[in-house]
Amino acid sequence: MTDVFQGSCLCGAVKYEIRSRPKALSHCHCSQCRKSHGAAFASYGSVLRGDLHLIQGADGIKSYRSSESVLRQFCAQCGSSLFWSRNQGEYSNWISIALGALDTTFTSDKQKHIEVASKAPWYEIQDHWPQFQ
């Protein structure tokens, strides 16, 4: 049986489902993710692009190219960060889902912190997940 997870933005204008369990769960501490989420880090899980299905509000999703290869997508109405993806390279057929926008309960026993060299100086990582520079 395939896992199906529902997600939406803060205002509910954008609704989606992913038809596989998110993989490569990471808490990114880079400055772009911190600014995009307005938090100490951003938590994402990745799925194959074909497993993401927009149910409502596709025309309300805006995109921002934060670097040459990275596209970030968010709700134009409420600003919720929803997805990011690469348009080239090894993982260009994957899309990363902002885990905070999932409506379906989701847990994972494998996670990691990435870009910790860029973490907010006021935040101290205190969990047991592996950390990568």
N, CA, C and O atoms as CSV, one atom per row, in Angstrom:
chain,resi,resn,atom,element,x,y,z
A,1,MET,N,N,0.837,-1.187,0.000
A,1,MET,CA,C,0.000,0.000,0.000
A,1,MET,C,C,0.885,1.256,0.000
A,1,MET,O,O,1.885,1.322,0.715
A,2,THR,N,N,0.510,2.226,-0.794
A,2,THR,CA,C,1.259,3.468,-0.892
A,2,THR,C,C,0.794,4.443,0.167
A,2,THR,O,O,-0.404,4.581,0.416
A,3,ASP,N,N,1.743,5.116,0.790
A,3,ASP,CA,C,1.409,6.164,1.748
A,3,ASP,C,C,0.905,7.383,0.986
A,3,ASP,O,O,1.457,7.744,-0.053
A,4,VAL,N,N,-0.143,8.017,1.504
A,4,VAL,CA,C,-0.660,9.263,0.934
A,4,VAL,C,C,-0.729,10.282,2.058
A,4,VAL,O,O,-1.302,10.022,3.116
A,5,PHE,N,N,-0.135,11.449,1.815
A,5,PHE,CA,C,-0.100,12.509,2.811
A,5,PHE,C,C,-0.728,13.753,2.219
A,5,PHE,O,O,-0.451,14.107,1.073
A,6,GLN,N,N,-1.578,14.424,2.997
A,6,GLN,CA,C,-2.221,15.665,2.584
A,6,GLN,C,C,-1.435,16.848,3.145
A,6,GLN,O,O,-0.829,16.760,4.212
A,7,GLY,N,N,-1.457,17.952,2.405
A,7,GLY,CA,C,-0.804,19.161,2.872
A,7,GLY,C,C,-1.529,20.388,2.357
A,7,GLY,O,O,-2.309,20.306,1.408
A,8,SER,N,N,-1.272,21.527,2.985
A,8,SER,CA,C,-1.906,22.775,2.561
A,8,SER,C,C,-1.116,23.958,3.111
A,8,SER,O,O,-0.268,23.813,3.991
A,9,CYS,N,N,-1.419,25.115,2.571
A,9,CYS,CA,C,-0.808,26.351,3.070
A,9,CYS,C,C,-1.610,26.868,4.270
A,9,CYS,O,O,-2.635,26.289,4.630
A,10,LEU,N,N,-1.149,27.936,4.874
A,10,LEU,CA,C,-1.788,28.511,6.059
A,10,LEU,C,C,-3.232,28.928,5.799
A,10,LEU,O,O,-4.101,28.679,6.634
A,11,CYS,N,N,-3.501,29.557,4.660
A,11,CYS,CA,C,-4.851,30.054,4.383
A,11,CYS,C,C,-5.751,29.018,3.726
A,11,CYS,O,O,-6.957,29.237,3.607
A,12,GLY,N,N,-5.188,27.895,3.299
A,12,GLY,CA,C,-5.984,26.836,2.679
A,12,GLY,C,C,-6.216,27.005,1.185
A,12,GLY,O,O,-6.918,26.197,0.578
A,13,ALA,N,N,-5.644,28.030,0.585
A,13,ALA,CA,C,-5.831,28.239,-0.854
A,13,ALA,C,C,-5.137,27.157,-1.674
A,13,ALA,O,O,-5.626,26.775,-2.737
A,14,VAL,N,N,-3.999,26.662,-1.186
A,14,VAL,CA,C,-3.255,25.607,-1.874
A,14,VAL,C,C,-3.395,24.318,-1.075
A,14,VAL,O,O,-3.136,24.280,0.128
A,15,LYS,N,N,-3.813,23.257,-1.778
A,15,LYS,CA,C,-3.911,21.933,-1.160
A,15,LYS,C,C,-3.228,20.941,-2.084
A,15,LYS,O,O,-3.323,21.042,-3.307
A,16,TYR,N,N,-2.548,19.993,-1.490
A,16,TYR,CA,C,-1.833,19.000,-2.280
A,16,TYR,C,C,-1.818,17.672,-1.548
A,16,TYR,O,O,-2.160,17.586,-0.369
A,17,GLU,N,N,-1.416,16.642,-2.271
A,17,GLU,CA,C,-1.141,15.371,-1.634
A,17,GLU,C,C,0.147,14.812,-2.224
A,17,GLU,O,O,0.488,15.055,-3.382
A,18,ILE,N,N,0.837,14.068,-1.400
A,18,ILE,CA,C,2.016,13.359,-1.885
A,18,ILE,C,C,1.711,11.869,-1.730
A,18,ILE,O,O,1.191,11.422,-0.707
A,19,ARG,N,N,2.050,11.122,-2.768
A,19,ARG,CA,C,1.687,9.709,-2.817
A,19,ARG,C,C,2.870,8.795,-2.552
A,19,ARG,O,O,2.984,7.719,-3.138
A,20,SER,N,N,3.727,9.229,-1.681
A,20,SER,CA,C,4.827,8.398,-1.185
A,20,SER,C,C,5.312,9.009,0.119
A,20,SER,O,O,5.062,10.181,0.403
A,21,ARG,N,N,5.990,8.221,0.888
A,21,ARG,CA,C,6.521,8.693,2.173
A,21,ARG,C,C,7.737,9.580,1.900
A,21,ARG,O,O,8.642,9.171,1.173
A,22,PRO,N,N,7.772,10.791,2.472
A,22,PRO,CA,C,8.940,11.664,2.266
A,22,PRO,C,C,10.224,10.996,2.739
A,22,PRO,O,O,10.252,10.316,3.765
A,23,LYS,N,N,11.278,11.206,1.969
A,23,LYS,CA,C,12.593,10.643,2.272
A,23,LYS,C,C,13.580,11.777,2.536
A,23,LYS,O,O,13.259,12.948,2.330
A,24,ALA,N,N,14.766,11.430,2.986
A,24,ALA,CA,C,15.853,12.392,3.203
A,24,ALA,C,C,15.401,13.571,4.062
A,24,ALA,O,O,15.626,14.728,3.705
A,25,LEU,N,N,14.765,13.275,5.190
A,25,LEU,CA,C,14.312,14.338,6.083
A,25,LEU,C,C,15.485,15.127,6.615
A,25,LEU,O,O,16.408,14.570,7.209
A,26,SER,N,N,15.441,16.430,6.398
A,26,SER,CA,C,16.539,17.269,6.848
A,26,SER,C,C,16.019,18.569,7.435
A,26,SER,O,O,14.985,19.100,7.030
A,27,HIS,N,N,16.770,19.053,8.396
A,27,HIS,CA,C,16.508,20.341,9.029
A,27,HIS,C,C,17.642,21.244,8.555
A,27,HIS,O,O,18.772,21.140,9.033
A,28,CYS,N,N,17.332,22.128,7.615
A,28,CYS,CA,C,18.367,22.944,6.989
A,28,CYS,C,C,18.546,24.259,7.739
A,28,CYS,O,O,17.582,24.979,7.998
A,29,HIS,N,N,19.794,24.557,8.080
A,29,HIS,CA,C,20.137,25.745,8.847
A,29,HIS,C,C,20.765,26.839,7.992
A,29,HIS,O,O,21.276,27.819,8.533
A,30,CYS,N,N,20.738,26.693,6.657
A,30,CYS,CA,C,21.340,27.729,5.801
A,30,CYS,C,C,20.545,29.033,5.924
A,30,CYS,O,O,19.375,29.024,6.310
A,31,SER,N,N,21.185,30.132,5.597
A,31,SER,CA,C,20.531,31.436,5.763
A,31,SER,C,C,19.301,31.582,4.866
A,31,SER,O,O,18.340,32.245,5.256
A,32,GLN,N,N,19.308,30.978,3.675
A,32,GLN,CA,C,18.144,31.082,2.802
A,32,GLN,C,C,16.937,30.366,3.400
A,32,GLN,O,O,15.827,30.897,3.372
A,33,CYS,N,N,17.141,29.176,3.937
A,33,CYS,CA,C,16.030,28.452,4.568
A,33,CYS,C,C,15.535,29.175,5.820
A,33,CYS,O,O,14.332,29.232,6.076
A,34,ARG,N,N,16.476,29.730,6.602
A,34,ARG,CA,C,16.062,30.470,7.805
A,34,ARG,C,C,15.213,31.669,7.419
A,34,ARG,O,O,14.187,31.927,8.048
A,35,LYS,N,N,15.624,32.404,6.393
A,35,LYS,CA,C,14.860,33.574,5.958
A,35,LYS,C,C,13.520,33.170,5.342
A,35,LYS,O,O,12.499,33.812,5.589
A,36,SER,N,N,13.529,32.121,4.551
A,36,SER,CA,C,12.305,31.655,3.899
A,36,SER,C,C,11.238,31.240,4.914
A,36,SER,O,O,10.047,31.473,4.707
A,37,HIS,N,N,11.679,30.626,6.010
A,37,HIS,CA,C,10.734,30.137,7.023
A,37,HIS,C,C,10.591,31.066,8.215
A,37,HIS,O,O,9.667,30.904,9.012
A,38,GLY,N,N,11.491,32.040,8.354
A,38,GLY,CA,C,11.431,32.923,9.511
A,38,GLY,C,C,11.664,32.166,10.804
A,38,GLY,O,O,11.061,32.477,11.831
A,39,ALA,N,N,12.543,31.169,10.755
A,39,ALA,CA,C,12.776,30.306,11.914
A,39,ALA,C,C,14.246,29.890,11.960
A,39,ALA,O,O,15.021,30.225,11.065
A,40,ALA,N,N,14.619,29.164,13.001
A,40,ALA,CA,C,16.002,28.729,13.168
A,40,ALA,C,C,16.441,27.769,12.069
A,40,ALA,O,O,17.625,27.708,11.737
A,41,PHE,N,N,15.508,27.026,11.507
A,41,PHE,CA,C,15.812,26.100,10.420
A,41,PHE,C,C,14.518,25.737,9.706
A,41,PHE,O,O,13.426,26.034,10.189
A,42,ALA,N,N,14.652,25.094,8.556
A,42,ALA,CA,C,13.503,24.633,7.782
A,42,ALA,C,C,13.583,23.113,7.681
A,42,ALA,O,O,14.655,22.559,7.438
A,43,SER,N,N,12.460,22.449,7.867
A,43,SER,CA,C,12.412,20.992,7.807
A,43,SER,C,C,11.749,20.548,6.510
A,43,SER,O,O,10.637,20.969,6.192
A,44,TYR,N,N,12.441,19.697,5.768
A,44,TYR,CA,C,11.959,19.230,4.475
A,44,TYR,C,C,12.095,17.720,4.359
A,44,TYR,O,O,12.956,17.107,4.990
A,45,GLY,N,N,11.234,17.134,3.544
A,45,GLY,CA,C,11.341,15.743,3.119
A,45,GLY,C,C,11.145,15.724,1.618
A,45,GLY,O,O,10.407,16.549,1.079
A,46,SER,N,N,11.788,14.806,0.941
A,46,SER,CA,C,11.755,14.788,-0.519
A,46,SER,C,C,10.942,13.627,-1.069
A,46,SER,O,O,10.911,12.538,-0.495
A,47,VAL,N,N,10.280,13.887,-2.203
A,47,VAL,CA,C,9.537,12.867,-2.939
A,47,VAL,C,C,9.831,13.051,-4.425
A,47,VAL,O,O,10.253,14.124,-4.855
A,48,LEU,N,N,9.608,12.007,-5.194
A,48,LEU,CA,C,9.722,12.145,-6.638
A,48,LEU,C,C,8.660,13.134,-7.110
A,48,LEU,O,O,7.542,13.138,-6.594
A,49,ARG,N,N,9.002,13.968,-8.083
A,49,ARG,CA,C,8.059,14.986,-8.570
A,49,ARG,C,C,6.706,14.394,-8.943
A,49,ARG,O,O,5.669,15.014,-8.706
A,50,GLY,N,N,6.711,13.203,-9.521
A,50,GLY,CA,C,5.464,12.567,-9.941
A,50,GLY,C,C,4.563,12.162,-8.795
A,50,GLY,O,O,3.386,11.868,-9.006
A,51,ASP,N,N,5.103,12.142,-7.573
A,51,ASP,CA,C,4.306,11.786,-6.393
A,51,ASP,C,C,3.623,12.987,-5.745
A,51,ASP,O,O,2.819,12.819,-4.828
A,52,LEU,N,N,3.933,14.197,-6.212
A,52,LEU,CA,C,3.273,15.411,-5.704
A,52,LEU,C,C,2.116,15.757,-6.629
A,52,LEU,O,O,2.302,15.915,-7.836
A,53,HIS,N,N,0.921,15.874,-6.062
A,53,HIS,CA,C,-0.269,16.200,-6.845
A,53,HIS,C,C,-0.968,17.403,-6.220
A,53,HIS,O,O,-1.414,17.351,-5.074
A,54,LEU,N,N,-1.057,18.480,-6.989
A,54,LEU,CA,C,-1.752,19.676,-6.521
A,54,LEU,C,C,-3.248,19.447,-6.668
A,54,LEU,O,O,-3.733,19.156,-7.761
A,55,ILE,N,N,-3.967,19.579,-5.579
A,55,ILE,CA,C,-5.406,19.331,-5.549
A,55,ILE,C,C,-6.177,20.628,-5.782
A,55,ILE,O,O,-7.232,20.629,-6.415
A,56,GLN,N,N,-5.640,21.722,-5.267
A,56,GLN,CA,C,-6.325,23.025,-5.333
A,56,GLN,C,C,-5.288,24.135,-5.278
A,56,GLN,O,O,-4.293,24.030,-4.562
A,57,GLY,N,N,-5.523,25.186,-6.026
A,57,GLY,CA,C,-4.725,26.394,-5.907
A,57,GLY,C,C,-3.409,26.417,-6.651
A,57,GLY,O,O,-2.530,27.208,-6.308
A,58,ALA,N,N,-3.244,25.576,-7.659
A,58,ALA,CA,C,-1.971,25.552,-8.404
A,58,ALA,C,C,-1.640,26.922,-8.978
A,58,ALA,O,O,-0.472,27.305,-9.042
A,59,ASP,N,N,-2.660,27.659,-9.395
A,59,ASP,CA,C,-2.427,28.994,-9.962
A,59,ASP,C,C,-2.056,30.015,-8.893
A,59,ASP,O,O,-1.640,31.125,-9.225
A,60,GLY,N,N,-2.196,29.664,-7.617
A,60,GLY,CA,C,-1.843,30.559,-6.520
A,60,GLY,C,C,-0.456,30.287,-5.955
A,60,GLY,O,O,-0.079,30.856,-4.931
A,61,ILE,N,N,0.298,29.426,-6.611
A,61,ILE,CA,C,1.662,29.145,-6.161
A,61,ILE,C,C,2.617,30.053,-6.915
A,61,ILE,O,O,2.610,30.092,-8.146
A,62,LYS,N,N,3.423,30.771,-6.185
A,62,LYS,CA,C,4.440,31.641,-6.773
A,62,LYS,C,C,5.806,30.995,-6.571
A,62,LYS,O,O,6.015,30.211,-5.645
A,63,SER,N,N,6.715,31.340,-7.451
A,63,SER,CA,C,8.062,30.770,-7.409
A,63,SER,C,C,9.104,31.859,-7.266
A,63,SER,O,O,8.931,32.984,-7.736
A,64,TYR,N,N,10.190,31.495,-6.604
A,64,TYR,CA,C,11.320,32.399,-6.441
A,64,TYR,C,C,12.596,31.590,-6.646
A,64,TYR,O,O,12.816,30.593,-5.957
A,65,ARG,N,N,13.422,32.004,-7.571
A,65,ARG,CA,C,14.693,31.330,-7.829
A,65,ARG,C,C,15.724,31.919,-6.860
A,65,ARG,O,O,16.234,33.018,-7.079
A,66,SER,N,N,16.024,31.181,-5.796
A,66,SER,CA,C,16.932,31.687,-4.762
A,66,SER,C,C,18.403,31.495,-5.133
A,66,SER,O,O,19.285,32.084,-4.507
A,67,SER,N,N,18.663,30.683,-6.136
A,67,SER,CA,C,20.011,30.527,-6.695
A,67,SER,C,C,19.847,30.000,-8.112
A,67,SER,O,O,18.728,29.751,-8.560
A,68,GLU,N,N,20.934,29.833,-8.802
A,68,GLU,CA,C,20.870,29.387,-10.193
A,68,GLU,C,C,20.138,28.060,-10.353
A,68,GLU,O,O,19.453,27.846,-11.353
A,69,SER,N,N,20.278,27.172,-9.378
A,69,SER,CA,C,19.685,25.845,-9.524
A,69,SER,C,C,18.510,25.554,-8.587
A,69,SER,O,O,17.901,24.489,-8.690
A,70,VAL,N,N,18.178,26.469,-7.681
A,70,VAL,CA,C,17.124,26.190,-6.694
A,70,VAL,C,C,15.907,27.088,-6.911
A,70,VAL,O,O,16.014,28.310,-7.015
A,71,LEU,N,N,14.745,26.433,-6.974
A,71,LEU,CA,C,13.466,27.127,-7.100
A,71,LEU,C,C,12.662,26.882,-5.831
A,71,LEU,O,O,12.425,25.734,-5.455
A,72,ARG,N,N,12.243,27.958,-5.170
A,72,ARG,CA,C,11.408,27.856,-3.962
A,72,ARG,C,C,9.987,28.250,-4.351
A,72,ARG,O,O,9.787,29.178,-5.134
A,73,GLN,N,N,9.002,27.540,-3.801
A,73,GLN,CA,C,7.609,27.823,-4.136
A,73,GLN,C,C,6.805,28.058,-2.862
A,73,GLN,O,O,7.020,27.409,-1.838
A,74,PHE,N,N,5.876,29.001,-2.956
A,74,PHE,CA,C,5.098,29.419,-1.796
A,74,PHE,C,C,3.714,29.872,-2.232
A,74,PHE,O,O,3.482,30.133,-3.412
A,75,CYS,N,N,2.796,29.966,-1.277
A,75,CYS,CA,C,1.453,30.455,-1.556
A,75,CYS,C,C,1.494,31.969,-1.743
A,75,CYS,O,O,2.022,32.689,-0.896
A,76,ALA,N,N,0.936,32.445,-2.849
A,76,ALA,CA,C,0.926,33.884,-3.135
A,76,ALA,C,C,0.012,34.640,-2.181
A,76,ALA,O,O,0.206,35.837,-1.966
A,77,GLN,N,N,-0.975,33.968,-1.608
A,77,GLN,CA,C,-1.934,34.642,-0.734
A,77,GLN,C,C,-1.421,34.795,0.697
A,77,GLN,O,O,-1.478,35.890,1.256
A,78,CYS,N,N,-0.924,33.716,1.294
A,78,CYS,CA,C,-0.520,33.790,2.707
A,78,CYS,C,C,0.992,33.724,2.908
A,78,CYS,O,O,1.477,34.002,4.005
A,79,GLY,N,N,1.740,33.364,1.874
A,79,GLY,CA,C,3.195,33.325,1.962
A,79,GLY,C,C,3.781,32.033,2.498
A,79,GLY,O,O,4.998,31.938,2.659
A,80,SER,N,N,2.952,31.034,2.780
A,80,SER,CA,C,3.479,29.771,3.308
A,80,SER,C,C,4.504,29.161,2.367
A,80,SER,O,O,4.267,29.032,1.167
A,81,SER,N,N,5.641,28.791,2.926
A,81,SER,CA,C,6.651,28.068,2.165
A,81,SER,C,C,6.147,26.644,1.955
A,81,SER,O,O,5.738,25.978,2.906
A,82,LEU,N,N,6.179,26.181,0.706
A,82,LEU,CA,C,5.624,24.863,0.393
A,82,LEU,C,C,6.655,23.865,-0.125
A,82,LEU,O,O,6.756,22.753,0.393
A,83,PHE,N,N,7.427,24.259,-1.152
A,83,PHE,CA,C,8.327,23.328,-1.821
A,83,PHE,C,C,9.626,24.015,-2.232
A,83,PHE,O,O,9.688,25.240,-2.341
A,84,TRP,N,N,10.642,23.223,-2.453
A,84,TRP,CA,C,11.829,23.704,-3.150
A,84,TRP,C,C,12.358,22.547,-3.975
A,84,TRP,O,O,12.157,21.379,-3.640
A,85,SER,N,N,13.042,22.893,-5.067
A,85,SER,CA,C,13.582,21.855,-5.941
A,85,SER,C,C,14.767,22.396,-6.727
A,85,SER,O,O,14.978,23.605,-6.824
A,86,ARG,N,N,15.527,21.471,-7.280
A,86,ARG,CA,C,16.655,21.803,-8.161
A,86,ARG,C,C,16.217,21.553,-9.598
A,86,ARG,O,O,15.492,20.597,-9.874
A,87,ASN,N,N,16.655,22.411,-10.507
A,87,ASN,CA,C,16.274,22.237,-11.906
A,87,ASN,C,C,17.359,21.535,-12.712
A,87,ASN,O,O,17.217,21.368,-13.923
A,88,GLN,N,N,18.435,21.124,-12.058
A,88,GLN,CA,C,19.516,20.445,-12.750
A,88,GLN,C,C,20.240,19.528,-11.778
A,88,GLN,O,O,20.139,19.687,-10.562
A,89,GLY,N,N,20.967,18.573,-12.327
A,89,GLY,CA,C,21.769,17.696,-11.497
A,89,GLY,C,C,21.069,16.419,-11.094
A,89,GLY,O,O,19.981,16.093,-11.570
A,90,GLU,N,N,21.730,15.709,-10.205
A,90,GLU,CA,C,21.322,14.366,-9.799
A,90,GLU,C,C,19.907,14.288,-9.216
A,90,GLU,O,O,19.216,13.291,-9.425
A,91,TYR,N,N,19.469,15.310,-8.497
A,91,TYR,CA,C,18.170,15.252,-7.813
A,91,TYR,C,C,17.096,16.118,-8.478
A,91,TYR,O,O,16.128,16.503,-7.821
A,92,SER,N,N,17.247,16.422,-9.745
A,92,SER,CA,C,16.287,17.303,-10.416
A,92,SER,C,C,14.910,16.664,-10.593
A,92,SER,O,O,13.945,17.369,-10.887
A,93,ASN,N,N,14.798,15.351,-10.421
A,93,ASN,CA,C,13.487,14.702,-10.524
A,93,ASN,C,C,12.810,14.550,-9.156
A,93,ASN,O,O,11.791,13.871,-9.035
A,94,TRP,N,N,13.387,15.189,-8.124
A,94,TRP,CA,C,12.816,15.178,-6.776
A,94,TRP,C,C,12.345,16.581,-6.404
A,94,TRP,O,O,12.852,17.573,-6.928
A,95,ILE,N,N,11.371,16.657,-5.497
A,95,ILE,CA,C,10.923,17.942,-4.958
A,95,ILE,C,C,10.875,17.805,-3.438
A,95,ILE,O,O,10.460,16.772,-2.913
A,96,SER,N,N,11.296,18.842,-2.749
A,96,SER,CA,C,11.305,18.823,-1.283
A,96,SER,C,C,10.070,19.531,-0.757
A,96,SER,O,O,9.732,20.632,-1.193
A,97,ILE,N,N,9.409,18.891,0.177
A,97,ILE,CA,C,8.155,19.358,0.755
A,97,ILE,C,C,8.448,19.960,2.129
A,97,ILE,O,O,9.123,19.333,2.946
A,98,ALA,N,N,7.953,21.158,2.388
A,98,ALA,CA,C,8.081,21.759,3.725
A,98,ALA,C,C,7.217,20.938,4.681
A,98,ALA,O,O,5.990,20.957,4.583
A,99,LEU,N,N,7.849,20.228,5.593
A,99,LEU,CA,C,7.127,19.289,6.457
A,99,LEU,C,C,6.113,19.972,7.368
A,99,LEU,O,O,5.133,19.349,7.776
A,100,GLY,N,N,6.336,21.240,7.691
A,100,GLY,CA,C,5.391,21.970,8.532
A,100,GLY,C,C,4.056,22.221,7.855
A,100,GLY,O,O,3.081,22.554,8.528
A,101,ALA,N,N,3.988,22.069,6.536
A,101,ALA,CA,C,2.742,22.292,5.797
A,101,ALA,C,C,1.939,21.003,5.616
A,101,ALA,O,O,0.853,21.031,5.036
A,102,LEU,N,N,2.459,19.872,6.105
A,102,LEU,CA,C,1.696,18.629,6.015
A,102,LEU,C,C,0.547,18.638,7.013
A,102,LEU,O,O,0.708,19.060,8.158
A,103,ASP,N,N,-0.599,18.174,6.572
A,103,ASP,CA,C,-1.772,18.060,7.444
A,103,ASP,C,C,-1.916,16.643,7.996
A,103,ASP,O,O,-2.506,16.447,9.058
A,104,THR,N,N,-1.390,15.676,7.293
A,104,THR,CA,C,-1.416,14.289,7.726
A,104,THR,C,C,-0.277,14.062,8.719
A,104,THR,O,O,0.842,14.531,8.509
A,105,THR,N,N,-0.566,13.352,9.783
A,105,THR,CA,C,0.453,13.039,10.772
A,105,THR,C,C,1.608,12.306,10.107
A,105,THR,O,O,1.407,11.384,9.316
A,106,PHE,N,N,2.800,12.726,10.435
A,106,PHE,CA,C,3.993,12.149,9.821
A,106,PHE,C,C,5.089,12.049,10.868
A,106,PHE,O,O,5.368,13.016,11.577
A,107,THR,N,N,5.701,10.896,10.965
A,107,THR,CA,C,6.846,10.721,11.847
A,107,THR,C,C,7.948,10.007,11.074
A,107,THR,O,O,7.689,9.337,10.074
A,108,SER,N,N,9.165,10.158,11.546
A,108,SER,CA,C,10.297,9.504,10.906
A,108,SER,C,C,11.359,9.218,11.951
A,108,SER,O,O,11.608,10.026,12.845
A,109,ASP,N,N,11.978,8.059,11.824
A,109,ASP,CA,C,13.043,7.725,12.767
A,109,ASP,C,C,14.424,7.985,12.182
A,109,ASP,O,O,15.434,7.581,12.759
A,110,LYS,N,N,14.468,8.659,11.035
A,110,LYS,CA,C,15.751,9.007,10.415
A,110,LYS,C,C,15.690,10.447,9.921
A,110,LYS,O,O,14.958,10.758,8.982
A,111,GLN,N,N,16.459,11.315,10.554
A,111,GLN,CA,C,16.502,12.728,10.219
A,111,GLN,C,C,17.939,13.215,10.333
A,111,GLN,O,O,18.799,12.510,10.860
A,112,LYS,N,N,18.198,14.429,9.834
A,112,LYS,CA,C,19.540,15.003,9.969
A,112,LYS,C,C,19.458,16.520,9.928
A,112,LYS,O,O,18.512,17.094,9.388
A,113,HIS,N,N,20.457,17.149,10.502
A,113,HIS,CA,C,20.635,18.595,10.425
A,113,HIS,C,C,21.684,18.857,9.351
A,113,HIS,O,O,22.731,18.209,9.337
A,114,ILE,N,N,21.412,19.805,8.450
A,114,ILE,CA,C,22.376,20.145,7.415
A,114,ILE,C,C,22.693,21.637,7.456
A,114,ILE,O,O,21.938,22.433,8.014
A,115,GLU,N,N,23.808,21.992,6.864
A,115,GLU,CA,C,24.280,23.384,6.819
A,115,GLU,C,C,24.411,23.978,8.217
A,115,GLU,O,O,24.114,25.154,8.428
A,116,VAL,N,N,24.857,23.157,9.173
A,116,VAL,CA,C,24.946,23.636,10.560
A,116,VAL,C,C,26.029,24.695,10.755
A,116,VAL,O,O,26.003,25.419,11.750
A,117,ALA,N,N,26.966,24.798,9.837
A,117,ALA,CA,C,27.977,25.854,9.936
A,117,ALA,C,C,27.333,27.235,9.775
A,117,ALA,O,O,27.902,28.246,10.187
A,118,SER,N,N,26.141,27.264,9.170
A,118,SER,CA,C,25.417,28.527,8.950
A,118,SER,C,C,24.284,28.746,9.948
A,118,SER,O,O,23.507,29.690,9.803
A,119,LYS,N,N,24.181,27.892,10.950
A,119,LYS,CA,C,23.022,27.981,11.849
A,119,LYS,C,C,22.953,29.328,12.580
A,119,LYS,O,O,23.957,30.021,12.743
A,120,ALA,N,N,21.754,29.668,13.008
A,120,ALA,CA,C,21.545,30.894,13.774
A,120,ALA,C,C,22.354,30.819,15.068
A,120,ALA,O,O,22.290,29.808,15.768
A,121,PRO,N,N,23.108,31.859,15.400
A,121,PRO,CA,C,23.957,31.805,16.594
A,121,PRO,C,C,23.169,31.708,17.897
A,121,PRO,O,O,23.716,31.295,18.920
A,122,TRP,N,N,21.902,32.082,17.870
A,122,TRP,CA,C,21.081,32.043,19.073
A,122,TRP,C,C,20.390,30.698,19.283
A,122,TRP,O,O,19.694,30.506,20.280
A,123,TYR,N,N,20.581,29.756,18.339
A,123,TYR,CA,C,19.934,28.443,18.447
A,123,TYR,C,C,20.970,27.363,18.716
A,123,TYR,O,O,22.004,27.314,18.050
A,124,GLU,N,N,20.698,26.497,19.688
A,124,GLU,CA,C,21.582,25.382,19.996
A,124,GLU,C,C,20.864,24.074,19.671
A,124,GLU,O,O,19.781,23.808,20.191
A,125,ILE,N,N,21.463,23.273,18.822
A,125,ILE,CA,C,20.892,21.971,18.467
A,125,ILE,C,C,21.081,21.037,19.658
A,125,ILE,O,O,22.204,20.835,20.121
A,126,GLN,N,N,19.978,20.464,20.157
A,126,GLN,CA,C,20.065,19.630,21.355
A,126,GLN,C,C,19.467,18.243,21.165
A,126,GLN,O,O,19.210,17.543,22.144
A,127,ASP,N,N,19.245,17.839,19.920
A,127,ASP,CA,C,18.712,16.492,19.706
A,127,ASP,C,C,19.826,15.547,19.277
A,127,ASP,O,O,20.985,15.952,19.195
A,128,HIS,N,N,19.489,14.319,19.010
A,128,HIS,CA,C,20.479,13.287,18.695
A,128,HIS,C,C,20.700,13.063,17.204
A,128,HIS,O,O,21.491,12.198,16.828
A,129,TRP,N,N,20.019,13.822,16.344
A,129,TRP,CA,C,20.148,13.598,14.910
A,129,TRP,C,C,21.545,14.018,14.431
A,129,TRP,O,O,22.129,14.957,14.972
A,130,PRO,N,N,22.081,13.320,13.414
A,130,PRO,CA,C,23.410,13.670,12.893
A,130,PRO,C,C,23.443,15.098,12.348
A,130,PRO,O,O,22.431,15.636,11.898
A,131,GLN,N,N,24.618,15.687,12.402
A,131,GLN,CA,C,24.804,17.074,11.926
A,131,GLN,C,C,25.867,17.099,10.835
A,131,GLN,O,O,26.908,16.451,10.942
A,132,PHE,N,N,25.582,17.862,9.784
A,132,PHE,CA,C,26.511,17.996,8.671
A,132,PHE,C,C,26.763,19.467,8.391
A,132,PHE,O,O,25.842,20.283,8.436
A,133,GLN,N,N,28.009,19.801,8.102
A,133,GLN,CA,C,28.395,21.186,7.821
A,133,GLN,C,C,27.752,21.668,6.546
A,133,GLN,O,O,27.960,22.813,6.144
